[in-house]
Amino acid sequence: MLESILSKYPKEQDMLIEILLDVQNQKTDQYLSEAEIEQIASYLSLPTAHVSSAVSFYTFFSTQRRGEHVIQVCKDVPCYLNDSDNLVDTIQKQLGIGMHETTEDGMFTLEPTSCLGICDGAPAMRIGEHTYTKLNKDRVTALLAEYRGKR
Amino acid sequence: MEQKLLTKHIPGMDPMNIQAYLDVEGYQSFFKAFKTQPLDIIGDIEKSKLRGRGGAAFPVHIKMMSMAKQKETTRYIICNADEGEPGNFKDRYLMENNPHQLLEGMLIAAYATRANKGYIYIRGEFDTPIKIMHEAIRQAKAHGLLGTNIQGSGFDFDLEIRSGAGSYVCGEEFALIESIEGKSGRTRVKPPFPTDVGLFGKPTLINNVETFSNLPWILAMGGEAFASIGTESSTGTKLVSVSGNVKHPGVYEVPFGVPIRDVIDTLGGGTQNAQKIGMVQLSGASGPIIPEYMLDLTIDFDRFEDFDSKTGAGAIIVMDDQKDMFNILKRISDFFEHESCGKCTPCREGNVHMSKLLNKFLQSDATEKDLMNLESLSRVMHQTSLCGLGQSAPTAVLSTLKYFRDTYFDRIEHPQEGGLA
């Protein structure tokens, strides 16, 4: 699968971030393995250390297996002012996990995120590539059930 | 109070259909640019006195002229759409609702500075704006507005979108350039500035979404007419992101010179549940926190220089009087600790220690010595950090030390029972 993703991109260093995003997004466990990092580095003729450095620099990338759906809850002030702490509490109780943890069935990983730039919809969170706003206990409960139902 | 230029056709215009933009005279300013000498376009922008909307408020024509004068013929235009400053969401609003206005602005800037390649760097969290901008570029190409020999003018311009991957510092121009080049987003030492040595070592003009979106309006109405909007030092309109404990959070476009209080009360609808306002943070996490009695301050770039803060007034975060100041400050400090790129010591180490000191206040464990340390640490970070991130990270602390000093002493002298978690 990795080879077919790589073949879409020109072998230029400035494609690195786009490639890393693409590769990680297509994996159900939402992370980049050592082998993949090496293969991407070799494709772009870059030292592995260069690619590893970028992977560790950007918050989106993970070198640890994560859930199929990564939940990112905003921790910054505009969301906090609209009760994001309560949102985190609700998710943690519903899923039985803490921050940076993954549910046993590999469905969800919970992470904090810096501002999502959608403060008029605070409190906000992102699941995968979807943003959800104006969240409260009922809406979050319904959303998580919806995601579970999709499987 | 509102004065709509950039948001004039929002809502109601379909962002996914270029025809909707063409129907409201979209791209007419770009066609007008073709009949004008590039240096005359920059001259018109000089007359408009347009200043960058990304935070530094730098005069746009100076950057453009610096780029136009370069000998190197390979030049780049970058739109900074890495809107990561907490409390800011106006660039998202512009991209989601009027993507072609941004493309037209970039085309005008590219034509005036003779750049043939452009990038829009959009933060990775902006899933919807990324999709909309991709579609806008596709449609602009199909209409012969991008590509080679645009409209038979002999001018070539190509545009690509690059996505961020979760990094606030990539909104800093050199960190952004490094990120597009496929590296970790760490800033470079200036000078040289990007218009001399920028992307791939070539002259590069970087402006933010709102700045580029102003250019079609300046060409349409003329620089002098544009300069008559707003104030002497800050011309035109400002898109303000209003958030926090207000009834109607959102993006509002007002002429410069409007008092902050009016924006909060009239447009934001005042506080939720009619609480009193306790604090207001301006610009975002990197901006000053001011008390209620200062809200008659007007939205104007130069008013904010009083805070020794380079950031503008693009965001107004309203906090009611039930909120604990140290909880807010600790969150802000944690944000910068996480987002520091680690290249320079004052920012990398300073933010860690600032978080520790603020936690002592939060836990009611602070002494006067901690207060002195916090103050001197803030000054060192502000004065010695390499880029805007480290320089502005202590702004919230420095402003509260000035306007809420009693709150610090109060916490030292009267510790809260068991600390405030």
Boltz contact constraints between the chains, C-beta under 6 A:
constraints:
  - contact:
      token1: [A, 13]
      token2: [B, 182]
      max_distance: 6.0
  - contact:
      token1: [A, 14]
      token2: [B, 180]
      max_distance: 6.0
  - contact:
      token1: [A, 14]
      token2: [B, 181]
      max_distance: 6.0
  - contact:
      token1: [A, 14]
      token2: [B, 182]
      max_distance: 6.0
  - contact:
      token1: [A, 16]
      token2: [B, 182]
      max_distance: 6.0
  - contact:
      token1: [A, 17]
      token2: [B, 165]
      max_distance: 6.0
  - contact:
      token1: [A, 21]
      token2: [B, 165]
      max_distance: 6.0
  - contact:
      token1: [A, 53]
      token2: [B, 184]
      max_distance: 6.0
  - contact:
      token1: [A, 54]
      token2: [B, 184]
      max_distance: 6.0
  - contact:
      token1: [A, 57]
      token2: [B, 184]
      max_distance: 6.0
  - contact:
      token1: [A, 58]
      token2: [B, 165]
      max_distance: 6.0
  - contact:
      token1: [A, 58]
      token2: [B, 166]
      max_distance: 6.0
  - contact:
      token1: [A, 58]
      token2: [B, 167]
      max_distance: 6.0
  - contact:
      token1: [A, 59]
      token2: [B, 166]
      max_distance: 6.0
  - contact:
      token1: [A, 60]
      token2: [B, 124]
      max_distance: 6.0
  - contact:
      token1: [A, 60]
      token2: [B, 165]
      max_distance: 6.0
  - contact:
      token1: [A, 60]
      token2: [B, 166]
      max_distance: 6.0
  - contact:
      token1: [A, 76]
      token2: [B, 86]
      max_distance: 6.0
  - contact:
      token1: [A, 76]
      token2: [B, 335]
      max_distance: 6.0
  - contact:
      token1: [A, 77]
      token2: [B, 86]
      max_distance: 6.0
  - contact:
      token1: [A, 77]
      token2: [B, 317]
      max_distance: 6.0
  - contact:
      token1: [A, 77]
      token2: [B, 328]
      max_distance: 6.0
  - contact:
      token1: [A, 77]
      token2: [B, 331]
      max_distance: 6.0
  - contact:
      token1: [A, 78]
      token2: [B, 87]
      max_distance: 6.0
  - contact:
      token1: [A, 78]
      token2: [B, 243]
      max_distance: 6.0
  - contact:
      token1: [A, 78]
      token2: [B, 244]
      max_distance: 6.0
  - contact:
      token1: [A, 78]
      token2: [B, 317]
      max_distance: 6.0
  - contact:
      token1: [A, 80]
      token2: [B, 331]
      max_distance: 6.0
  - contact:
      token1: [A, 81]
      token2: [B, 244]
      max_distance: 6.0
  - contact:
      token1: [A, 81]
      token2: [B, 245]
      max_distance: 6.0
  - contact:
      token1: [A, 81]
      token2: [B, 319]
      max_distance: 6.0
  - contact:
      token1: [A, 114]
      token2: [B, 168]
      max_distance: 6.0
  - contact:
      token1: [A, 114]
      token2: [B, 335]
      max_distance: 6.0
  - contact:
      token1: [A, 115]
      token2: [B, 86]
      max_distance: 6.0
  - contact:
      token1: [A, 116]
      token2: [B, 125]
      max_distance: 6.0
  - contact:
      token1: [A, 117]
      token2: [B, 83]
      max_distance: 6.0
  - contact:
      token1: [A, 117]
      token2: [B, 89]
      max_distance: 6.0
  - contact:
      token1: [A, 117]
      token2: [B, 92]
      max_distance: 6.0
  - contact:
      token1: [A, 118]
      token2: [B, 89]
      max_distance: 6.0
  - contact:
      token1: [A, 119]
      token2: [B, 87]
      max_distance: 6.0
  - contact:
      token1: [A, 119]
      token2: [B, 89]
      max_distance: 6.0
  - contact:
      token1: [A, 119]
      token2: [B, 243]
      max_distance: 6.0
  - contact:
      token1: [A, 120]
      token2: [B, 249]
      max_distance: 6.0
  - contact:
      token1: [A, 120]
      token2: [B, 250]
      max_distance: 6.0
  - contact:
      token1: [A, 129]
      token2: [B, 127]
      max_distance: 6.0
